Amino acid sequence: MRQAVKLHSKRAVMLLSGGLDSTLAARMMLDQGVELFALHFTSPFCTCARVPGSGCHSQAQIVAERMGIPIKTVSKGIEYLEIVRNPRHGRGAGINPCIDCRIFTLKKAREYMEQVGASFLVTGEVVGQRPMSQRSDAFRIIEKRSGCQGLVLRPLSAKYFEPSIAEREGWVDREHLLHITGRSRKEQIRLAEKWEIGNYPCPAGGCLLTDKTFSRKVRDLFDHCADPDMTDIHLLKIGRHFRFPDGRKVIVARNEEENRKLEALGRGKMPIYVAIGFSGPSIGAEAKNGAVPEDLLSRLFTRYSKPGTPSPFPVREVTSGGERDMSLPSRNDFSEVERALLC
């Protein structure tokens, strides 16, 4: 039998992104004597930098450490991809399922709340800051569908809402909560200066699913792959993507960094063709019935290699089964390539 976890009324789970809003909300709760357990979500669609020491994950870790808050990181994985594919509550301008995404994170947060014996959830959300998921009606839908009605406290906009359970029970003092609305960050910046909170990231980050160009790649993947995995998703962020009339998917790297990424990630998914001794792209091309698309590869290497590269092109085919060298002639007909370009 599972042992019951003792609830602590002054204990809460803080959804900590590492940005200014969630940092301010955490500070407000600590000032009211609330014991916080931070929960941070990482996403394969985050636009944050991926170099060591940067990005929202690192920033959330820094904020938690400075405030003395234990933090748990949860990755939005395969389970989340089905939400992106079939959102119940629609999408934004791209392929972004913002309401369903928020329902997903609050469900996970409530599970963690029960694990640590907390009594409510805290977020840095501000009414009207995001057009799809931070409207009054959206908040109501999200709380109902996630099973979190009354459990969510949004300190920055709390006085815009009816009191949450934490306020009604007196676990937090509503008089010391705020009434911030809209997209402006002036009040948050003022508070950061007042409380000497510095080195917070700018609010320019976001989700690749809101980008219409990237959304075309995601839709194409869902249309042609019944069971995509996380490698498929990460490959979407590399290179130019093509879909040819025979259904073949091709990825052409745009620089040396993408060459290395494509060679590392794509090898288990498709044959990779690597330029040998000349300035050209690495190319991933799906095989069809075991046939090597030499004519197509010739066009692609001609089109995207450094101008003046002599033909034929020495190329190495790399697959999970081994490697072999090839020689590809130059081809100057690019119409098929241009028609197949997704983005």
C-alpha positions as CSV (number, residue, x, y, z in Angstrom):
1,M,0.0,0.0,0.0
2,R,1.3,3.4,-1.0
3,Q,2.1,5.6,2.1
4,A,0.2,8.8,2.2
5,V,2.4,12.0,1.9
6,K,1.8,14.6,4.6
7,L,0.6,17.9,3.1
8,H,2.2,21.1,4.1
9,S,0.0,24.2,3.6
10,K,2.9,26.6,3.2
11,R,4.7,24.3,0.6
12,A,4.2,24.8,-3.1
13,V,5.6,23.7,-6.5
14,M,7.0,26.6,-8.5
15,L,7.0,26.2,-12.3
16,L,10.3,27.9,-12.8
17,S,11.3,28.8,-16.4
18,G,14.3,30.8,-15.4
19,G,12.9,34.0,-16.9
20,L,12.1,37.2,-15.1
21,D,8.4,36.6,-14.4
22,S,8.9,33.2,-12.7
23,T,11.9,34.5,-10.8
24,L,9.9,37.4,-9.4
25,A,7.0,35.1,-8.5
26,A,9.4,32.8,-6.7
27,R,10.9,35.7,-4.8
28,M,7.4,36.9,-3.8
29,M,6.5,33.4,-2.4
30,L,9.8,33.1,-0.5
31,D,9.1,36.5,1.1
32,Q,5.8,35.2,2.4
33,G,7.5,32.2,4.0
34,V,6.4,29.6,1.4
35,E,8.6,26.6,1.0
36,L,9.2,26.1,-2.8
37,F,10.0,23.1,-4.9
38,A,11.0,24.2,-8.4
39,L,9.9,22.3,-11.5
40,H,11.5,23.1,-14.8
41,F,10.4,21.8,-18.2
42,T,12.7,21.4,-21.1
43,S,11.4,21.2,-24.7
44,P,13.0,20.0,-28.0
45,F,11.2,23.1,-29.5
46,C,12.8,25.7,-27.2
47,T,14.6,28.5,-29.0
48,C,17.1,28.9,-26.2
49,A,20.8,28.5,-26.9
50,R,22.2,25.0,-26.5
51,V,25.8,25.9,-25.6
52,P,27.0,25.1,-22.0
53,G,26.0,27.8,-19.5
54,S,23.2,29.3,-21.5
55,G,19.6,28.8,-22.3
56,C,16.5,28.5,-20.0
57,H,17.6,25.2,-18.4
58,S,20.8,26.7,-17.2
59,Q,19.1,29.9,-16.1
60,A,16.5,28.0,-14.1
61,Q,19.3,26.1,-12.3
62,I,21.0,29.4,-11.5
63,V,17.9,31.0,-10.1
64,A,17.0,27.9,-8.0
65,E,20.5,27.8,-6.6
66,R,20.6,31.5,-5.8
67,M,17.2,31.2,-4.0
68,G,18.0,28.0,-2.3
69,I,15.2,26.1,-3.9
70,P,15.5,22.4,-4.8
71,I,14.8,21.9,-8.5
72,K,13.6,19.0,-10.7
73,T,13.9,19.1,-14.5
74,V,11.3,17.3,-16.7
75,S,11.8,16.8,-20.4
76,K,8.9,17.0,-22.8
77,G,9.5,13.8,-24.7
78,I,7.6,11.3,-26.9
79,E,4.4,11.7,-24.9
80,Y,4.4,15.4,-25.7
81,L,4.8,14.8,-29.5
82,E,1.3,13.3,-29.6
83,I,0.0,16.5,-28.1
84,V,1.7,18.5,-30.9
85,R,0.3,16.2,-33.5
86,N,-3.3,16.1,-32.2
87,P,-4.0,19.1,-29.9
88,R,-7.5,19.1,-28.4
89,H,-7.8,22.9,-28.1
90,G,-6.3,24.0,-31.4
91,R,-3.2,25.7,-32.5
92,G,-1.8,29.2,-32.8
93,A,-0.4,30.8,-36.0
94,G,2.1,28.0,-36.4
95,I,1.7,24.5,-35.2
96,N,1.9,25.5,-31.5
97,P,-0.7,23.8,-29.2
98,C,-0.2,26.3,-26.4
99,I,-3.3,25.5,-24.4
100,D,-2.7,21.7,-24.6
101,C,0.9,22.3,-23.7
102,R,0.0,24.2,-20.6
103,I,-2.5,21.5,-19.6
104,F,0.3,18.9,-20.0
105,T,2.7,20.9,-17.8
106,L,0.2,21.5,-15.1
107,K,-0.8,17.8,-14.9
108,K,2.9,17.0,-14.4
109,A,3.2,19.7,-11.8
110,R,0.2,18.4,-9.9
111,E,1.7,14.9,-9.8
112,Y,5.0,16.4,-8.4
113,M,3.0,18.5,-5.9
114,E,1.5,15.3,-4.5
115,Q,4.9,13.6,-4.4
116,V,6.5,16.3,-2.3
117,G,3.4,16.9,-0.1
118,A,2.8,20.5,-1.4
119,S,-0.6,22.2,-1.3
120,F,-0.6,24.4,-4.3
121,L,1.2,25.5,-7.5
122,V,2.8,28.8,-8.4
123,T,3.6,30.2,-11.9
124,G,5.0,33.4,-13.3
125,E,2.1,33.8,-15.7
126,V,0.8,37.3,-16.5
127,V,-2.7,37.9,-17.9
128,G,-2.6,39.0,-21.5
129,Q,1.1,38.5,-22.0
130,R,0.7,35.6,-24.5
131,P,-2.2,35.7,-26.9
132,M,-3.3,32.1,-26.8
133,S,-2.6,30.6,-23.4
134,Q,-2.7,33.6,-21.1
135,R,-6.2,34.8,-21.6
136,S,-8.9,34.6,-18.9
137,D,-10.9,32.0,-20.7
138,A,-7.8,30.0,-21.5
139,F,-6.7,29.9,-17.8
140,R,-10.1,28.5,-16.9
141,I,-9.9,25.8,-19.5
142,I,-6.3,24.9,-18.6
143,E,-7.1,24.6,-14.9
144,K,-10.2,22.5,-15.5
145,R,-8.6,20.1,-18.0
146,S,-5.5,19.6,-15.9
147,G,-7.4,19.0,-12.7
148,C,-5.9,22.1,-11.0
149,Q,-8.9,24.3,-10.4
150,G,-8.1,26.6,-7.6
151,L,-4.6,25.2,-7.1
152,V,-2.7,27.6,-9.3
153,L,-1.5,30.9,-7.8
154,R,-0.2,33.5,-10.2
155,P,1.4,36.1,-7.9
156,L,2.1,38.7,-10.6
157,S,-1.6,38.8,-11.7
158,A,-3.3,37.4,-8.7
159,K,-5.6,40.4,-8.0
160,Y,-7.0,40.0,-11.5
161,F,-8.5,36.6,-10.5
162,E,-10.8,35.3,-7.9
163,P,-8.7,34.2,-4.9
164,S,-7.0,30.8,-5.2
165,I,-7.2,28.1,-2.5
166,A,-3.8,29.3,-1.1
167,E,-5.3,32.9,-0.7
168,R,-8.6,31.8,0.7
169,E,-6.9,29.5,3.2
170,G,-4.5,32.3,4.3
171,W,-1.4,30.4,3.2
172,V,-0.3,33.6,1.3
173,D,-1.4,37.2,1.9
174,R,-3.4,38.4,-1.1
175,E,-2.6,42.0,-0.1
176,H,1.0,41.5,-1.1
177,L,0.2,40.1,-4.5
178,L,0.0,42.1,-7.7
179,H,-2.3,43.1,-10.6
180,I,0.0,43.1,-13.6
181,T,-1.5,42.6,-17.1
182,G,-0.4,42.9,-20.7
183,R,2.8,42.5,-22.6
184,S,4.8,45.3,-21.2
185,R,7.6,44.3,-18.8
186,K,8.1,47.8,-17.2
187,E,6.6,46.8,-13.9
188,Q,8.6,43.5,-13.8
189,I,11.8,45.4,-14.6
190,R,11.1,47.9,-11.8
191,L,10.6,45.1,-9.3
192,A,13.8,43.4,-10.5
193,E,15.7,46.7,-9.8
194,K,14.0,47.1,-6.4
195,W,14.8,43.6,-5.3
196,E,18.3,43.7,-6.9
197,I,17.6,40.8,-9.3
198,G,20.0,41.0,-12.1
199,N,21.3,39.0,-15.1
200,Y,17.9,37.8,-16.0
201,P,17.4,36.7,-19.7
202,C,15.5,39.0,-22.1
203,P,12.0,37.8,-23.0
204,A,12.8,37.2,-26.6
205,G,13.0,33.4,-26.3
206,G,10.1,31.2,-27.2
207,C,8.9,28.1,-29.0
208,L,9.9,27.0,-32.5
209,L,6.3,25.7,-33.0
210,T,5.2,29.3,-33.3
211,D,7.5,29.8,-36.3
212,K,5.7,29.2,-39.6
213,T,8.7,28.1,-41.4
214,F,9.6,25.5,-38.8
215,S,6.0,24.5,-38.6
216,R,6.1,23.3,-42.2
217,K,8.8,20.9,-41.3
218,V,6.9,19.5,-38.4
219,R,3.7,19.1,-40.5
220,D,5.7,17.3,-43.2
221,L,7.2,14.9,-40.6
222,F,3.8,14.1,-39.2
223,D,2.4,13.6,-42.7
224,H,5.1,11.1,-43.7
225,C,6.1,9.4,-40.4
226,A,3.6,7.5,-38.3
227,D,5.9,7.2,-35.2
228,P,8.5,9.9,-35.1
229,D,11.0,9.9,-32.3
230,M,13.2,12.7,-30.7
231,T,16.0,12.2,-33.2
232,D,13.5,13.0,-36.0
233,I,12.6,16.2,-34.1
234,H,16.2,17.3,-33.6
235,L,16.9,16.7,-37.3
236,L,14.2,19.3,-38.2
237,K,16.5,21.9,-36.7
238,I,19.3,21.2,-39.0
239,G,19.8,22.3,-42.6
240,R,17.5,22.7,-45.6
241,H,14.7,20.2,-45.9
242,F,13.4,18.7,-49.2
243,R,10.5,16.4,-49.9
244,F,10.6,14.9,-53.4
245,P,7.7,13.5,-55.4
246,D,8.7,9.9,-54.7
247,G,8.3,10.6,-50.9
248,R,12.0,10.8,-50.3
249,K,13.2,13.1,-47.6
250,V,16.6,14.9,-48.0
251,I,18.4,17.2,-45.6
252,V,21.3,19.4,-46.8
253,A,23.5,21.0,-44.1
254,R,24.2,24.7,-44.4
255,N,27.6,25.1,-42.7
256,E,30.3,23.1,-41.1
257,E,28.6,22.9,-37.7
258,E,25.4,21.5,-39.3
259,N,27.6,19.0,-41.3
260,R,28.8,17.6,-38.0
261,K,25.3,17.5,-36.4
262,L,23.8,15.9,-39.4
263,E,26.5,13.2,-39.6
264,A,26.0,12.5,-35.9
265,L,22.2,12.5,-35.7
266,G,21.2,11.3,-39.1
267,R,23.4,8.2,-39.5
268,G,20.8,5.9,-37.8
269,K,18.0,7.4,-39.8
270,M,19.3,7.6,-43.4
271,P,22.5,7.3,-45.5
272,I,24.7,10.4,-45.0
273,Y,26.8,11.7,-47.9
274,V,29.9,13.6,-46.9
275,A,32.1,15.8,-49.1
276,I,35.7,14.6,-49.3
277,G,38.4,17.2,-49.9
278,F,36.2,20.0,-51.1
279,S,33.9,22.7,-49.6
280,G,30.5,21.1,-49.8
281,P,27.6,20.1,-47.6
282,S,26.9,16.9,-45.8
283,I,23.6,15.5,-47.2
284,G,21.2,13.0,-45.6
285,A,19.0,11.2,-48.2
286,E,16.4,8.6,-47.4
287,A,16.9,5.3,-49.3
288,K,14.1,4.0,-51.6
289,N,14.2,0.2,-52.2
290,G,17.9,0.3,-51.5
291,A,18.7,2.6,-54.4
292,V,21.2,5.4,-54.1
293,P,19.8,8.6,-55.6
294,E,23.0,9.5,-57.4
295,D,21.4,11.8,-60.0
296,L,19.7,13.7,-57.2
297,L,22.8,13.9,-55.1
298,S,24.8,15.3,-58.1
299,R,22.3,18.1,-58.4
300,L,22.4,18.9,-54.7
301,F,26.2,18.8,-54.4
302,T,26.4,21.0,-57.5
303,R,23.9,23.5,-56.2
304,Y,25.1,23.8,-52.6
305,S,28.9,23.3,-52.8
306,K,31.3,26.3,-53.0
307,P,31.3,27.9,-56.5
308,G,34.1,26.7,-58.7
309,T,34.4,23.3,-57.1
310,P,35.7,20.9,-59.8
311,S,33.6,17.9,-60.9
312,P,33.3,15.0,-60.3
313,F,32.6,15.3,-56.5
314,P,34.4,12.8,-54.3
315,V,31.8,11.8,-51.7
316,R,31.7,9.2,-48.9
317,E,28.4,7.4,-48.2
318,V,28.0,6.6,-44.5
319,T,25.4,4.2,-43.2
320,S,24.8,2.1,-40.1
321,G,26.3,-0.8,-42.1
322,G,29.5,0.9,-43.1
323,E,31.1,3.3,-45.5
324,R,32.0,3.5,-49.2
325,D,33.4,6.2,-51.5
326,M,31.5,7.5,-54.6
327,S,32.2,9.9,-57.4
328,L,29.4,12.2,-58.5
329,P,29.3,14.3,-61.7
330,S,28.2,17.9,-61.8
331,R,24.5,18.5,-62.8
332,N,23.2,22.0,-63.5
333,D,19.4,21.3,-63.6
334,F,18.1,22.5,-60.3
335,S,14.4,22.8,-61.0
336,E,13.5,19.5,-59.3
337,V,15.5,20.6,-56.2
338,E,13.9,24.0,-56.0
339,R,10.4,22.5,-56.3
340,A,11.0,20.1,-53.5
341,L,12.5,22.6,-51.0
342,L,10.3,22.8,-47.8
343,C,12.4,25.4,-46.0
